[in-house]
Amino acid sequence: MHMTRTTVDVDERALDAARRELGTEGLSETVNAALRDAARRRVLKGFDVVRDVDGTPQEVAAGRERP
């Protein structure tokens, strides 16, 4: 995994809330977990249970070709 060192201003209240929600401890761990969670939510946003789980293989393939 490639890591980049950077300096950012962090909202301490938001960091504490994220830390509690994610079950993380340090700043880097919390920020990285939050970034991964945001990316995961983006993928899940396009997930369709009927198409991606209950559909036929052809329906699943056709649905994933949609923009």
PyMOL commands that set and color helices and strands:
alter all, ss='L'
color gray80, all
select helices_A, chain A and resi 12-22+27-45+49-54+57-64
alter helices_A, ss='H'
color red, helices_A
deselect
rebuild
show_as cartoon
